[in-house]
Amino acid sequence: MSNSDRVVLALGGAGTVGSGIVKALLDKGFKVAVISRDSSRLERLQTFVSPNTKENLITVVGNVEADGGWLTPKQWVKEFHPPWALAHK
């Protein structure tokens, strides 16, 4: 399986250290999903990553610490359905 066939869920990916990891994963061809409570951090992340990799980044405002604050993969695909996620059932 190639990197472009893999999806990485990066919790903390909008933080100082996490954003560098997300950028490196995207640069290596992975698709990356990032969940953060802070929409401004997600906006900064989108400006930080390389323009040619943005299509492989999905950002979601949410809180994985709260009960019901995260979605099951099936719910996530139904709600956000990025084109590349539909291929991963």
N, CA, C and O of each residue as an XYZ file, in Angstrom:
356
protein
N       0.845     -1.171      0.000
C       0.000      0.000      0.000
C       0.894      1.238      0.000
O       1.803      1.360      0.821
N       0.628      2.137     -0.913
C       1.443      3.352     -0.995
C       0.933      4.390      0.007
O      -0.176      4.278      0.530
N       1.764      5.397      0.261
C       1.380      6.455      1.196
C       0.091      7.139      0.759
O      -0.724      7.504      1.606
N      -0.111      7.322     -0.546
C      -1.301      8.020     -1.031
C      -2.578      7.238     -0.779
O      -3.673      7.789     -0.895
N      -2.456      5.963     -0.435
C      -3.619      5.137     -0.109
C      -3.913      5.125      1.385
O      -4.866      4.478      1.819
N      -3.123      5.821      2.168
C      -3.261      5.791      3.630
C      -3.773      7.123      4.151
O      -3.406      8.188      3.655
N      -4.630      7.040      5.164
C      -5.160      8.229      5.811
C      -4.678      8.232      7.256
O      -4.843      7.244      7.972
N      -4.082      9.342      7.682
C      -3.572      9.487      9.042
C      -4.478     10.451      9.792
O      -4.729     11.559      9.318
N      -4.969     10.045     10.954
C      -5.704     10.945     11.837
C      -4.690     11.506     12.817
O      -4.132     10.767     13.628
N      -4.450     12.805     12.748
C      -3.423     13.439     13.577
C      -4.080     14.254     14.682
O      -4.430     15.417     14.483
N      -4.246     13.632     15.854
C      -4.753     14.368     17.007
C      -3.618     15.250     17.513
O      -2.499     14.774     17.706
N      -3.898     16.519     17.726
C      -2.852     17.467     18.103
C      -2.112     18.004     16.895
O      -1.100     18.690     17.039
N      -2.604     17.703     15.717
C      -1.927     18.093     14.482
C      -1.947     19.575     14.181
O      -1.233     20.027     13.287
N      -2.746     20.344     14.904
C      -2.785     21.784     14.680
C      -1.884     22.535     15.663
O      -1.800     23.762     15.609
N      -1.216     21.812     16.554
C      -0.337     22.448     17.533
C       1.040     22.740     16.952
O       1.304     22.494     15.775
N       1.895     23.261     17.792
C       3.240     23.660     17.365
C       4.037     22.485     16.811
O       4.579     22.571     15.709
N       4.114     21.405     17.551
C       4.866     20.231     17.107
C       4.062     19.457     16.067
O       4.605     19.022     15.051
N       2.766     19.287     16.324
C       1.918     18.502     15.442
C       1.833     19.044     14.033
O       1.760     18.268     13.080
N       1.840     20.362     13.877
C       1.738     20.944     12.531
C       2.949     20.573     11.681
O       2.822     20.377     10.472
N       4.110     20.477     12.297
C       5.305     20.049     11.558
C       5.196     18.594     11.130
O       5.632     18.221     10.041
N       4.610     17.777     11.998
C       4.420     16.366     11.666
C       3.401     16.231     10.535
O       3.607     15.452      9.604
N       2.306     16.987     10.612
C       1.289     16.963      9.558
C       1.905     17.380      8.227
O       1.671     16.734      7.205
N       2.687     18.452      8.232
C       3.324     18.925      7.000
C       4.228     17.842      6.413
O       4.215     17.610      5.204
N       5.009     17.182      7.260
C       5.907     16.127      6.782
C       5.115     14.950      6.202
O       5.502     14.395      5.174
N       4.020     14.571      6.848
C       3.187     13.478      6.331
C       2.591     13.839      4.975
O       2.596     13.026      4.050
N       2.079     15.065      4.862
C       1.521     15.507      3.587
C       2.595     15.527      2.496
O       2.352     15.100      1.367
N       3.774     16.023      2.843
C       4.872     16.077      1.869
C       5.301     14.688      1.413
O       5.838     14.532      0.316
N       5.067     13.673      2.253
C       5.401     12.290      1.894
C       4.249     11.595      1.171
O       4.349     10.416      0.832
N       3.144     12.332      0.931
C       2.058     11.792      0.127
C       0.876     11.223      0.887
O      -0.076     10.744      0.272
N       0.915     11.265      2.216
C      -0.215     10.760      3.000
C      -1.395     11.732      2.918
O      -1.210     12.921      2.661
N      -2.584     11.225      3.134
C      -3.765     12.037      3.364
C      -3.871     12.177      4.878
O      -3.691     11.199      5.603
N      -4.164     13.393      5.368
C      -4.143     13.635      6.808
C      -5.424     14.352      7.239
O      -5.838     15.337      6.628
N      -6.041     13.836      8.304
C      -7.201     14.476      8.928
C      -6.770     14.984     10.297
O      -6.116     14.269     11.057
N      -7.140     16.229     10.607
C      -6.771     16.854     11.876
C      -8.033     17.372     12.564
O      -8.822     18.101     11.962
N      -8.215     16.993     13.816
C      -9.322     17.471     14.630
C      -8.742     18.394     15.697
O      -7.766     18.049     16.364
N      -9.357     19.580     15.852
C      -8.903     20.526     16.875
C     -10.100     21.282     17.436
O     -11.091     21.505     16.740
N      -9.997     21.672     18.697
C     -11.042     22.495     19.311
C     -10.974     23.935     18.814
O     -11.960     24.667     18.893
N      -9.826     24.338     18.310
C      -9.562     25.741     17.988
C      -9.524     25.950     16.468
O      -8.574     25.535     15.804
N     -10.546     26.586     15.933
C     -10.609     26.792     14.479
C      -9.477     27.682     13.969
O      -9.034     27.521     12.832
N      -9.001     28.620     14.796
C      -7.906     29.487     14.342
C      -6.614     28.690     14.157
O      -5.815     29.007     13.276
N      -6.400     27.661     14.977
C      -5.216     26.801     14.791
C      -5.332     26.006     13.489
O      -4.342     25.796     12.788
N      -6.547     25.570     13.178
C      -6.741     24.835     11.922
C      -6.502     25.751     10.726
O      -5.938     25.324      9.718
N      -6.925     27.001     10.835
C      -6.681     27.973      9.767
C      -5.182     28.207      9.583
O      -4.692     28.268      8.455
N      -4.455     28.337     10.697
C      -2.992     28.514     10.610
C      -2.338     27.292      9.971
O      -1.408     27.423      9.175
N      -2.828     26.111     10.322
C      -2.283     24.888      9.739
C      -2.453     24.890      8.223
O      -1.541     24.512      7.488
N      -3.615     25.315      7.765
C      -3.869     25.332      6.324
C      -2.946     26.301      5.589
O      -2.627     26.078      4.421
N      -2.514     27.369      6.251
C      -1.574     28.293      5.607
C      -0.130     27.800      5.731
O       0.740     28.231      4.975
N       0.123     26.897      6.684
C       1.476     26.393      6.940
C       1.877     25.283      5.967
O       3.043     25.191      5.585
N       0.927     24.442      5.565
C       1.275     23.307      4.706
C       1.524     23.775      3.278
O       1.079     24.852      2.881
N       2.228     22.969      2.523
C       2.550     23.295      1.137
C       1.270     23.395      0.305
O       0.377     22.561      0.451
N       1.171     24.397     -0.559
C      -0.040     24.574     -1.363
C      -0.419     23.336     -2.190
O      -1.600     23.045     -2.375
N       0.579     22.622     -2.677
C       0.277     21.458     -3.515
C      -0.159     20.232     -2.719
O      -0.485     19.203     -3.312
N      -0.173     20.320     -1.379
C      -0.617     19.188     -0.564
C      -1.940     19.464      0.149
O      -2.484     18.574      0.803
N      -2.460     20.680      0.030
C      -3.687     21.056      0.756
C      -4.876     20.172      0.405
O      -5.754     19.963      1.242
N      -4.917     19.659     -0.796
C      -6.059     18.819     -1.196
C      -6.109     17.516     -0.400
O      -7.150     16.859     -0.360
N      -5.009     17.138      0.230
C      -4.960     15.911      1.025
C      -5.109     16.171      2.528
O      -4.892     15.277      3.345
N      -5.482     17.405      2.880
C      -5.663     17.774      4.290
C      -7.135     18.061      4.549
O      -7.754     18.848      3.834
N      -7.691     17.427      5.563
C      -9.051     17.737      6.007
C      -8.960     18.177      7.458
O      -8.315     17.522      8.277
N      -9.612     19.296      7.770
C      -9.588     19.802      9.144
C     -11.019     19.810      9.684
O     -11.967     20.146      8.974
N     -11.148     19.436     10.944
C     -12.452     19.343     11.589
C     -12.363     20.001     12.963
O     -11.469     19.685     13.748
N     -13.293     20.920     13.256
C     -13.369     21.498     14.589
C     -14.142     20.519     15.460
O     -15.284     20.176     15.155
N     -13.514     20.069     16.548
C     -14.160     19.122     17.441
C     -13.333     18.916     18.687
O     -12.207     19.402     18.790
N     -13.901     18.190     19.636
C     -13.241     17.929     20.908
C     -13.301     16.434     21.178
O     -14.359     15.909     21.524
N     -12.188     15.753     21.025
C     -12.172     14.301     21.220
C     -12.206     13.917     22.692
O     -12.394     12.743     23.011
N     -12.028     14.875     23.596
C     -12.078     14.580     25.024
C     -13.507     14.495     25.551
O     -13.757     13.813     26.545
N     -14.447     15.178     24.901
C     -15.832     15.215     25.367
C     -16.564     13.942     24.947
O     -16.267     13.362     23.903
N     -17.516     13.517     25.764
C     -18.348     12.375     25.386
C     -19.061     12.697     24.082
O     -19.728     13.725     23.966
N     -18.918     11.823     23.114
C     -19.561     12.044     21.824
C     -18.912     13.142     21.015
O     -19.473     13.570     20.006
N     -17.741     13.616     21.425
C     -17.081     14.708     20.727
C     -16.336     14.282     19.482
O     -15.854     15.132     18.733
N     -16.231     13.007     19.247
C     -15.569     12.536     18.034
C     -16.547     11.651     17.296
O     -17.489     11.112     17.878
N     -16.313     11.514     16.035
C     -17.210     10.746     15.178
C     -16.599      9.400     14.843
O     -15.379      9.267     14.747
N     -17.443      8.413     14.668
C     -16.925      7.147     14.161
C     -16.491      7.383     12.719
O     -16.977      8.319     12.082
N     -15.603      6.572     12.196
C     -15.179      6.779     10.809
C     -16.345      6.836      9.828
O     -16.335      7.651      8.906
N     -17.338      5.992     10.012
C     -18.481      5.993      9.096
C     -19.250      7.313      9.192
O     -19.638      7.875      8.168
N     -19.473      7.812     10.412
C     -20.158      9.092     10.581
C     -19.340     10.222      9.962
O     -19.889     11.121      9.324
N     -18.028     10.168     10.154
C     -17.145     11.203      9.615
C     -17.236     11.260      8.101
O     -17.330     12.341      7.520
N     -17.208     10.085      7.455
C     -17.295     10.049      5.995
C     -18.647     10.581      5.538
O     -18.722     11.326      4.561
N     -19.715     10.203      6.238
C     -21.040     10.688      5.856
C     -21.150     12.200      5.989
O     -21.715     12.860      5.117
N     -20.611     12.757      7.077
C     -20.770     14.185      7.323
C     -19.824     15.037      6.490
O     -20.244     16.037      5.908
N     -18.565     14.660      6.426
C     -17.567     15.505      5.777
C     -17.193     15.040      4.379
O     -16.738     15.832      3.554
N     -17.384     13.775      4.119
C     -17.130     13.113      2.838
C     -16.134     13.801      1.897
O     -16.493     14.204      0.790
N     -14.878     13.932      2.348
C     -13.877     14.394      1.387
C     -13.792     13.346      0.283
O     -13.930     12.156      0.566
N     -13.571     13.747     -0.951
C     -13.582     12.796     -2.070
C     -12.683     11.584     -1.846
O     -13.046     10.473     -2.230
N     -11.508     11.780     -1.226
C     -10.607     10.646     -1.048
C     -11.069      9.730      0.058
O     -10.666      8.567      0.076
N     -11.898     10.194      0.988
C     -12.363      9.331      2.077
C     -13.400      8.324      1.600
O     -13.538      7.245      2.177
N     -14.119      8.673      0.560
C     -15.167      7.788      0.052
C     -14.577      6.496     -0.491
O     -15.256      5.470     -0.523
N     -13.336      6.537     -0.913
C     -12.693      5.330     -1.448
C     -12.241      4.391     -0.338
O     -11.879      3.247     -0.611
N     -12.255      4.853      0.899
C     -11.786      4.061      2.043
C     -12.974      3.672      2.907
O     -13.325      4.397      3.838
N     -13.593      2.548      2.617
C     -14.810      2.149      3.348
C     -14.461      1.361      4.579
O     -15.353      0.942      5.318
